[in-house]
Amino acid sequence: MPNPLDTTRQASVSASLTQAVLHAAARLGLDRQTLLARCALQEQQLADPDGRIPFSAQERLWQELDNSLQHPEPGLLLGRNLAPGPFSVLSYLLQCSSTLGDALTAALRYQRLGGEGGQLQLEERGESLWLLYRPLHPEHPATRIRVLAMLACWVQSATPLLDDFHLLGAQFRHAEPADPGPYQEVFDCPLQFLANDYAIAVPRDLCRQPLMQSNPPLQQLLRAHAEALLARLPSASLSAQVIGLLGEQLAHGEPDRGELARRLNLSERTLQRRLAEEGCSYQQLLADTRRQLAEQHLREGRLPATEIALLLGYSEPSVFFRAFRQWTGLTPGEYRTRHCREPAT
């Protein structure tokens, strides 16, 4: 039975975005045809600017780039060489928005046009507005280079659009590198590593500032085109929606299947039947989500296992300990010790 958490097989990304990544790689001296061959991609798959390719294929591309580029942080290097134009309608729509706030609103609504490799969210914290990116499978070896390239490209693209664009902070899920210099060069702000999310913060007041390339008539045309493209994308699978809702519920205690079904406008029986049609079950999704979150907490090395058990909705830590041993063959303590002995990446 396939792992239902492997949503990368159902997710797709923009062919234009993939073209932009390949163009950046070529500017950095890598051979395009070699990269395509290693990722099992064909030129015809990238010919349509509004076309899509499997996210898994682009993920292989990121892994190849990570292996090929000789740089302390290949993602930052790639991000600074990504040209926003080839991103097609989404990129142009953001650039011609009236204000930064309008651009961020459009980015939230149309983010799937760029790709389905993660979730973009906005969060207000006092006078700061945080742009959070939550990638699929955050522990995947290609995620670091991919997300760093994305964040660096965002900063590079926004800087010329505003007179006083600057960041108030940047957060990264991975450990602090031996040399944070490349990060300071790109983000020029306070940095936090081993954070819960990948995120950058801008002053909230900056969102009201007009963009230099603002073009309301063109914005309306591009928005109509973006709506048409969005309508053509297949809906997210039910299992992917359930995984997202489980992640929300687990942040508040033990999940409630009835409430989850209601949020999906389904009865519990229909929920179970449709999940079975996708080759999984509610209990399996819950266990897999708990396992993924448990491993994430343990790798971060911050919370004791008893607190992790409560965060994952277990009424008793002993139940969590037994479940974790069934998943991994290790106790939570053994898993953490083994991970901590590995060198930081």
C-alpha positions as a LaTeX table, in Angstrom:
\begin{tabular}{lrrr}
\hline
Residue & $x$ (\AA) & $y$ (\AA) & $z$ (\AA) \\
\hline
Met1 & 0.00 & 0.00 & 0.00 \\
Pro2 & 1.46 & 3.42 & $-0.87$ \\
Asn3 & 2.35 & 5.77 & 1.92 \\
Pro4 & $-0.48$ & 8.34 & 2.00 \\
Leu5 & 1.89 & 10.98 & 3.27 \\
Asp6 & 3.74 & 10.76 & $-0.03$ \\
Thr7 & 1.65 & 13.56 & $-1.51$ \\
Thr8 & 4.53 & 14.43 & $-3.85$ \\
Arg9 & 3.18 & 11.81 & $-6.27$ \\
Gln10 & $-0.05$ & 13.79 & $-6.59$ \\
Ala11 & 1.46 & 17.27 & $-6.41$ \\
Ser12 & 2.58 & 19.17 & $-9.50$ \\
Val13 & 4.59 & 22.31 & $-10.17$ \\
Ser14 & 4.74 & 24.92 & $-12.88$ \\
Ala15 & 6.77 & 24.08 & $-15.96$ \\
Ser16 & 7.73 & 27.77 & $-16.10$ \\
Leu17 & 9.19 & 27.61 & $-12.60$ \\
Thr18 & 11.16 & 24.50 & $-13.57$ \\
Gln19 & 12.45 & 26.32 & $-16.66$ \\
Ala20 & 13.58 & 29.20 & $-14.45$ \\
Val21 & 15.48 & 26.81 & $-12.19$ \\
Leu22 & 17.18 & 25.22 & $-15.20$ \\
His23 & 18.10 & 28.65 & $-16.61$ \\
Ala24 & 19.68 & 29.59 & $-13.27$ \\
Ala25 & 21.61 & 26.30 & $-13.21$ \\
Ala26 & 22.90 & 26.95 & $-16.73$ \\
Arg27 & 24.09 & 30.44 & $-15.72$ \\
Leu28 & 26.03 & 28.75 & $-12.94$ \\
Gly29 & 27.79 & 26.46 & $-15.41$ \\
Leu30 & 25.74 & 23.26 & $-15.20$ \\
Asp31 & 24.71 & 21.37 & $-18.31$ \\
Arg32 & 20.96 & 21.51 & $-18.96$ \\
Gln33 & 20.70 & 18.25 & $-20.90$ \\
Thr34 & 22.57 & 16.33 & $-18.22$ \\
Leu35 & 20.22 & 17.65 & $-15.56$ \\
Leu36 & 17.14 & 16.78 & $-17.62$ \\
Ala37 & 18.39 & 13.26 & $-18.24$ \\
Arg38 & 19.17 & 12.62 & $-14.59$ \\
Cys39 & 15.69 & 13.80 & $-13.59$ \\
Ala40 & 13.90 & 11.88 & $-16.37$ \\
Leu41 & 12.49 & 15.13 & $-17.79$ \\
Gln42 & 11.86 & 15.87 & $-21.46$ \\
Glu43 & 12.06 & 19.25 & $-23.17$ \\
Gln44 & 8.48 & 18.88 & $-24.42$ \\
Gln45 & 7.25 & 18.71 & $-20.83$ \\
Leu46 & 8.55 & 22.25 & $-20.32$ \\
Ala47 & 7.44 & 23.78 & $-23.62$ \\
Asp48 & 4.05 & 25.08 & $-22.41$ \\
Pro49 & 4.54 & 28.04 & $-20.01$ \\
Asp50 & 1.29 & 27.12 & $-18.25$ \\
Gly51 & 2.08 & 23.39 & $-18.22$ \\
Arg52 & 2.73 & 21.24 & $-15.17$ \\
Ile53 & 5.25 & 18.58 & $-14.23$ \\
Pro54 & 5.22 & 16.18 & $-11.26$ \\
Phe55 & 6.64 & 17.72 & $-8.11$ \\
Ser56 & 8.67 & 14.55 & $-7.60$ \\
Ala57 & 10.53 & 15.24 & $-10.87$ \\
Gln58 & 11.39 & 18.77 & $-9.85$ \\
Glu59 & 12.44 & 17.49 & $-6.43$ \\
Arg60 & 14.94 & 15.20 & $-8.17$ \\
Leu61 & 16.20 & 18.26 & $-10.03$ \\
Trp62 & 16.80 & 20.11 & $-6.76$ \\
Gln63 & 18.69 & 17.09 & $-5.43$ \\
Glu64 & 20.91 & 17.01 & $-8.51$ \\
Leu65 & 21.62 & 20.72 & $-8.13$ \\
Asp66 & 22.49 & 20.26 & $-4.48$ \\
Asn67 & 24.97 & 17.54 & $-5.46$ \\
Ser68 & 26.47 & 19.49 & $-8.36$ \\
Leu69 & 26.94 & 23.06 & $-7.14$ \\
Gln70 & 30.12 & 23.76 & $-5.19$ \\
His71 & 28.85 & 26.35 & $-2.73$ \\
Pro72 & 28.27 & 26.41 & 1.05 \\
Glu73 & 24.54 & 27.03 & 0.43 \\
Pro74 & 23.58 & 26.12 & $-3.15$ \\
Gly75 & 19.99 & 27.22 & $-2.51$ \\
Leu76 & 21.02 & 30.80 & $-1.79$ \\
Leu77 & 23.25 & 30.82 & $-4.86$ \\
Leu78 & 20.44 & 29.55 & $-7.08$ \\
Gly79 & 17.89 & 31.93 & $-5.59$ \\
Arg80 & 20.05 & 34.91 & $-6.46$ \\
Asn81 & 20.26 & 33.69 & $-10.05$ \\
Leu82 & 16.55 & 32.95 & $-10.52$ \\
Ala83 & 14.90 & 35.43 & $-12.87$ \\
Pro84 & 11.26 & 36.06 & $-11.89$ \\
Gly85 & 10.02 & 36.62 & $-15.45$ \\
Pro86 & 9.97 & 32.97 & $-16.55$ \\
Phe87 & 7.55 & 32.17 & $-13.71$ \\
Ser88 & 4.85 & 33.23 & $-16.15$ \\
Val89 & 1.49 & 34.64 & $-15.08$ \\
Leu90 & 1.96 & 34.40 & $-11.30$ \\
Ser91 & 5.23 & 36.30 & $-11.26$ \\
Tyr92 & 3.96 & 39.06 & $-13.54$ \\
Leu93 & 0.74 & 39.34 & $-11.53$ \\
Leu94 & 2.69 & 39.90 & $-8.32$ \\
Gln95 & 4.98 & 42.49 & $-9.90$ \\
Cys96 & 2.15 & 44.61 & $-11.31$ \\
Ser97 & 0.05 & 44.58 & $-8.11$ \\
Ser98 & $-0.84$ & 47.96 & $-6.61$ \\
Thr99 & 0.84 & 47.41 & $-3.22$ \\
Leu100 & 2.97 & 44.82 & $-1.48$ \\
Gly101 & $-0.12$ & 43.82 & 0.47 \\
Asp102 & $-2.03$ & 43.20 & $-2.77$ \\
Ala103 & 0.87 & 41.13 & $-4.08$ \\
Leu104 & 0.93 & 38.99 & $-0.94$ \\
Thr105 & $-2.83$ & 38.46 & $-1.12$ \\
Ala106 & $-2.48$ & 37.31 & $-4.74$ \\
Ala107 & 0.44 & 35.06 & $-3.78$ \\
Leu108 & $-1.75$ & 33.32 & $-1.20$ \\
Arg109 & $-4.66$ & 32.82 & $-3.56$ \\
Tyr110 & $-2.66$ & 31.67 & $-6.58$ \\
Gln111 & 0.24 & 29.88 & $-4.90$ \\
Arg112 & $-0.72$ & 26.53 & $-6.44$ \\
Leu113 & 0.05 & 27.99 & $-9.88$ \\
Gly114 & 3.70 & 28.08 & $-8.88$ \\
Gly115 & 3.69 & 24.66 & $-7.31$ \\
Glu116 & 2.18 & 22.34 & $-4.76$ \\
Gly117 & 5.39 & 21.56 & $-2.91$ \\
Gly118 & 4.27 & 23.35 & 0.23 \\
Gln119 & 1.92 & 25.85 & 1.82 \\
Leu120 & 2.41 & 29.61 & 1.95 \\
Gln121 & 0.85 & 31.45 & 4.92 \\
Leu122 & 0.81 & 34.98 & 6.35 \\
Glu123 & 0.93 & 35.67 & 10.07 \\
Glu124 & 0.81 & 39.04 & 11.85 \\
Arg125 & 3.03 & 39.41 & 14.91 \\
Gly126 & 2.83 & 42.91 & 16.32 \\
Glu127 & 4.28 & 45.33 & 13.78 \\
Ser128 & 5.72 & 42.49 & 11.70 \\
Leu129 & 4.13 & 40.46 & 8.93 \\
Trp130 & 5.64 & 36.99 & 8.60 \\
Leu131 & 5.56 & 35.10 & 5.34 \\
Leu132 & 5.76 & 31.40 & 6.28 \\
Tyr133 & 6.46 & 28.50 & 3.95 \\
Arg134 & 5.68 & 24.97 & 5.12 \\
Pro135 & 7.15 & 22.48 & 2.65 \\
Leu136 & 6.02 & 18.96 & 1.95 \\
His137 & 8.26 & 16.48 & 3.75 \\
Pro138 & 10.48 & 19.04 & 5.50 \\
Glu139 & 13.12 & 16.41 & 6.26 \\
His140 & 13.62 & 15.47 & 2.59 \\
Pro141 & 17.27 & 16.08 & 1.55 \\
Ala142 & 16.20 & 18.35 & $-1.34$ \\
Thr143 & 14.00 & 20.59 & 0.80 \\
Arg144 & 16.76 & 22.81 & 2.16 \\
Ile145 & 18.13 & 23.87 & $-1.22$ \\
Arg146 & 14.62 & 24.29 & $-2.65$ \\
Val147 & 13.27 & 26.50 & 0.12 \\
Leu148 & 16.43 & 28.58 & 0.46 \\
Ala149 & 16.32 & 29.28 & $-3.28$ \\
Met150 & 12.68 & 30.31 & $-2.99$ \\
Leu151 & 13.29 & 32.67 & $-0.05$ \\
Ala152 & 16.33 & 34.24 & $-1.71$ \\
Cys153 & 14.38 & 34.74 & $-4.92$ \\
Trp154 & 11.49 & 36.38 & $-3.05$ \\
Val155 & 13.85 & 38.88 & $-1.45$ \\
Gln156 & 15.68 & 39.58 & $-4.70$ \\
Ser157 & 12.41 & 40.08 & $-6.59$ \\
Ala158 & 10.80 & 42.36 & $-4.00$ \\
Thr159 & 13.79 & 44.63 & $-3.35$ \\
Pro160 & 13.58 & 46.68 & $-6.60$ \\
Leu161 & 9.78 & 47.04 & $-6.31$ \\
Leu162 & 9.85 & 49.18 & $-3.17$ \\
Asp163 & 12.00 & 52.12 & $-2.06$ \\
Asp164 & 12.61 & 50.78 & 1.44 \\
Phe165 & 12.14 & 47.03 & 1.23 \\
His166 & 13.91 & 45.29 & 4.09 \\
Leu167 & 13.42 & 42.30 & 6.35 \\
Leu168 & 12.92 & 42.32 & 10.09 \\
Gly169 & 13.88 & 38.68 & 10.50 \\
Ala170 & 14.36 & 35.34 & 8.79 \\
Gln171 & 13.82 & 31.84 & 10.18 \\
Phe172 & 15.08 & 28.44 & 9.05 \\
Arg173 & 14.23 & 24.94 & 10.18 \\
His174 & 17.78 & 23.61 & 9.93 \\
Ala175 & 20.72 & 24.12 & 12.26 \\
Glu176 & 22.94 & 27.19 & 12.00 \\
Pro177 & 25.75 & 26.61 & 9.49 \\
Ala178 & 29.38 & 27.07 & 10.42 \\
Asp179 & 29.47 & 30.22 & 8.27 \\
Pro180 & 26.22 & 32.25 & 8.33 \\
Gly181 & 27.80 & 34.88 & 6.08 \\
Pro182 & 25.90 & 33.87 & 2.90 \\
Tyr183 & 22.62 & 34.19 & 4.83 \\
Gln184 & 23.46 & 37.68 & 6.08 \\
Glu185 & 24.44 & 38.70 & 2.57 \\
Val186 & 21.04 & 37.66 & 1.17 \\
Phe187 & 18.65 & 38.51 & 4.02 \\
Asp188 & 20.52 & 41.30 & 5.91 \\
Cys189 & 18.46 & 40.85 & 9.09 \\
Pro190 & 18.44 & 38.91 & 12.38 \\
Leu191 & 18.54 & 35.17 & 11.65 \\
Gln192 & 17.02 & 32.31 & 13.64 \\
Phe193 & 17.91 & 28.68 & 12.99 \\
Leu194 & 16.20 & 25.51 & 14.27 \\
Ala195 & 12.90 & 27.39 & 13.99 \\
Asn196 & 9.50 & 25.77 & 13.56 \\
Asp197 & 9.07 & 27.21 & 10.06 \\
Tyr198 & 10.90 & 28.71 & 7.14 \\
Ala199 & 9.84 & 32.36 & 7.22 \\
Ile200 & 10.75 & 35.96 & 6.49 \\
Ala201 & 9.30 & 39.06 & 8.15 \\
Val202 & 8.61 & 42.51 & 6.72 \\
Pro203 & 7.32 & 45.65 & 8.49 \\
Arg204 & 3.54 & 45.53 & 8.42 \\
Asp205 & 3.38 & 49.19 & 7.30 \\
Leu206 & 5.38 & 48.29 & 4.20 \\
Cys207 & 2.36 & 46.41 & 2.86 \\
Arg208 & 0.58 & 49.70 & 2.14 \\
Gln209 & 3.40 & 51.01 & 0.00 \\
Pro210 & 2.75 & 51.14 & $-3.79$ \\
Leu211 & 4.90 & 48.96 & $-5.99$ \\
Met212 & 7.04 & 50.70 & $-8.61$ \\
Gln213 & 5.72 & 48.48 & $-11.41$ \\
Ser214 & 2.08 & 48.79 & $-10.38$ \\
Asn215 & $-0.23$ & 48.44 & $-13.39$ \\
Pro216 & $-3.90$ & 47.98 & $-12.38$ \\
Pro217 & $-5.28$ & 47.30 & $-15.92$ \\
Leu218 & $-2.65$ & 44.62 & $-16.55$ \\
Gln219 & $-3.24$ & 43.26 & $-13.07$ \\
Gln220 & $-6.92$ & 42.70 & $-13.88$ \\
Leu221 & $-6.08$ & 40.85 & $-17.09$ \\
Leu222 & $-3.52$ & 38.65 & $-15.37$ \\
Arg223 & $-5.87$ & 37.94 & $-12.47$ \\
Ala224 & $-8.52$ & 36.67 & $-14.90$ \\
His225 & $-5.94$ & 34.42 & $-16.55$ \\
Ala226 & $-4.74$ & 33.20 & $-13.16$ \\
Glu227 & $-8.30$ & 32.32 & $-12.14$ \\
Ala228 & $-8.73$ & 30.28 & $-15.32$ \\
Leu229 & $-5.48$ & 28.42 & $-14.71$ \\
Leu230 & $-6.39$ & 27.79 & $-11.08$ \\
Ala231 & $-9.73$ & 26.30 & $-12.10$ \\
Arg232 & $-7.92$ & 23.85 & $-14.40$ \\
Leu233 & $-5.75$ & 22.43 & $-11.62$ \\
Pro234 & $-6.99$ & 19.19 & $-10.09$ \\
Ser235 & $-8.27$ & 19.52 & $-6.55$ \\
Ala236 & $-6.05$ & 18.35 & $-3.73$ \\
Ser237 & $-6.69$ & 14.71 & $-2.81$ \\
Leu238 & $-8.90$ & 13.99 & 0.17 \\
Ser239 & $-6.01$ & 12.32 & 1.97 \\
Ala240 & $-3.89$ & 15.47 & 1.54 \\
Gln241 & $-6.73$ & 17.59 & 2.96 \\
Val242 & $-7.10$ & 15.22 & 5.91 \\
Ile243 & $-3.36$ & 15.38 & 6.62 \\
Gly244 & $-3.53$ & 19.17 & 6.71 \\
Leu245 & $-6.49$ & 19.19 & 9.09 \\
Leu246 & $-4.88$ & 16.57 & 11.32 \\
Gly247 & $-1.83$ & 18.77 & 11.64 \\
Glu248 & $-4.07$ & 21.62 & 12.84 \\
Gln249 & $-6.01$ & 19.44 & 15.28 \\
Leu250 & $-2.92$ & 17.85 & 16.78 \\
Ala251 & $-1.68$ & 21.29 & 17.76 \\
His252 & $-4.64$ & 21.50 & 20.16 \\
Gly253 & $-4.75$ & 17.98 & 21.58 \\
Glu254 & $-6.34$ & 14.71 & 20.59 \\
Pro255 & $-7.89$ & 14.92 & 17.08 \\
Asp256 & $-11.62$ & 14.55 & 16.56 \\
Arg257 & $-12.60$ & 12.50 & 13.50 \\
Gly258 & $-16.20$ & 13.74 & 13.61 \\
Glu259 & $-15.13$ & 17.38 & 13.63 \\
Leu260 & $-12.64$ & 16.73 & 10.84 \\
Ala261 & $-15.36$ & 15.12 & 8.71 \\
Arg262 & $-17.67$ & 18.07 & 9.34 \\
Arg263 & $-15.00$ & 20.52 & 8.19 \\
Leu264 & $-14.82$ & 18.56 & 4.94 \\
Asn265 & $-18.65$ & 18.57 & 4.64 \\
Leu266 & $-18.68$ & 14.77 & 4.83 \\
Ser267 & $-20.18$ & 12.18 & 7.14 \\
Glu268 & $-17.70$ & 9.97 & 8.99 \\
Arg269 & $-18.82$ & 6.98 & 6.94 \\
Thr270 & $-18.31$ & 8.86 & 3.65 \\
Leu271 & $-14.91$ & 10.05 & 4.86 \\
Gln272 & $-13.81$ & 6.48 & 5.52 \\
Arg273 & $-15.17$ & 5.24 & 2.20 \\
Arg274 & $-13.47$ & 7.94 & 0.13 \\
Leu275 & $-10.17$ & 7.48 & 1.94 \\
Ala276 & $-10.39$ & 3.75 & 1.24 \\
Glu277 & $-10.84$ & 4.58 & $-2.45$ \\
Glu278 & $-7.52$ & 6.48 & $-2.24$ \\
Gly279 & $-5.87$ & 3.44 & $-0.65$ \\
Cys280 & $-5.63$ & 4.63 & 2.95 \\
Ser281 & $-7.64$ & 5.11 & 6.14 \\
Tyr282 & $-8.15$ & 7.77 & 8.78 \\
Gln283 & $-6.23$ & 5.78 & 11.39 \\
Gln284 & $-3.33$ & 5.26 & 9.02 \\
Leu285 & $-3.18$ & 8.96 & 8.16 \\
Leu286 & $-3.33$ & 9.85 & 11.85 \\
Ala287 & $-0.51$ & 7.45 & 12.71 \\
Asp288 & 1.65 & 8.64 & 9.81 \\
Thr289 & 1.07 & 12.30 & 10.67 \\
Arg290 & 1.90 & 11.66 & 14.32 \\
Arg291 & 5.05 & 9.81 & 13.34 \\
Gln292 & 6.22 & 12.60 & 11.03 \\
Leu293 & 5.59 & 15.26 & 13.68 \\
Ala294 & 7.20 & 13.15 & 16.42 \\
Glu295 & 10.38 & 12.65 & 14.40 \\
Gln296 & 10.47 & 16.36 & 13.63 \\
His297 & 10.20 & 17.32 & 17.32 \\
Leu298 & 12.82 & 14.78 & 18.35 \\
Arg299 & 15.26 & 15.91 & 15.67 \\
Glu300 & 14.95 & 19.50 & 16.82 \\
Gly301 & 16.05 & 18.26 & 20.24 \\
Arg302 & 14.07 & 20.76 & 22.31 \\
Leu303 & 11.07 & 19.17 & 24.01 \\
Pro304 & 11.10 & 16.15 & 26.33 \\
Ala305 & 9.33 & 13.09 & 24.95 \\
Thr306 & 6.53 & 13.39 & 27.52 \\
Glu307 & 5.64 & 16.85 & 26.21 \\
Ile308 & 5.82 & 15.65 & 22.60 \\
Ala309 & 3.31 & 12.94 & 23.52 \\
Leu310 & 0.88 & 15.59 & 24.77 \\
Leu311 & 1.41 & 17.75 & 21.69 \\
Leu312 & 0.49 & 14.78 & 19.50 \\
Gly313 & $-2.77$ & 14.20 & 21.35 \\
Tyr314 & $-1.79$ & 11.16 & 23.41 \\
Ser315 & $-3.50$ & 10.96 & 26.79 \\
Glu316 & $-0.60$ & 8.94 & 28.25 \\
Pro317 & 3.11 & 9.15 & 27.33 \\
Ser318 & 3.37 & 5.36 & 27.55 \\
Val319 & 0.98 & 5.02 & 24.61 \\
Phe320 & 3.17 & 7.32 & 22.55 \\
Phe321 & 6.33 & 5.43 & 23.53 \\
Arg322 & 4.82 & 2.12 & 22.41 \\
Ala323 & 3.60 & 3.59 & 19.13 \\
Phe324 & 6.96 & 5.20 & 18.39 \\
Arg325 & 8.80 & 1.93 & 18.99 \\
Gln326 & 6.41 & 0.17 & 16.60 \\
Trp327 & 7.08 & 2.82 & 13.93 \\
Thr328 & 10.87 & 3.00 & 14.18 \\
Gly329 & 12.10 & 0.10 & 16.30 \\
Leu330 & 13.57 & 2.72 & 18.68 \\
Thr331 & 12.43 & 4.51 & 21.80 \\
Pro332 & 12.08 & 8.30 & 21.46 \\
Gly333 & 15.27 & 8.70 & 23.51 \\
Glu334 & 17.22 & 6.30 & 21.28 \\
Tyr335 & 15.95 & 8.05 & 18.15 \\
Arg336 & 17.01 & 11.46 & 19.47 \\
Thr337 & 20.44 & 10.20 & 20.53 \\
Arg338 & 21.05 & 8.62 & 17.16 \\
His339 & 20.06 & 11.79 & 15.33 \\
Cys340 & 22.13 & 14.06 & 17.56 \\
Arg341 & 25.22 & 12.02 & 16.82 \\
Glu342 & 24.87 & 12.84 & 13.14 \\
Pro343 & 26.72 & 15.90 & 11.91 \\
Ala344 & 24.58 & 18.97 & 11.35 \\
Thr345 & 23.72 & 19.68 & 7.77 \\
\hline
\end{tabular}
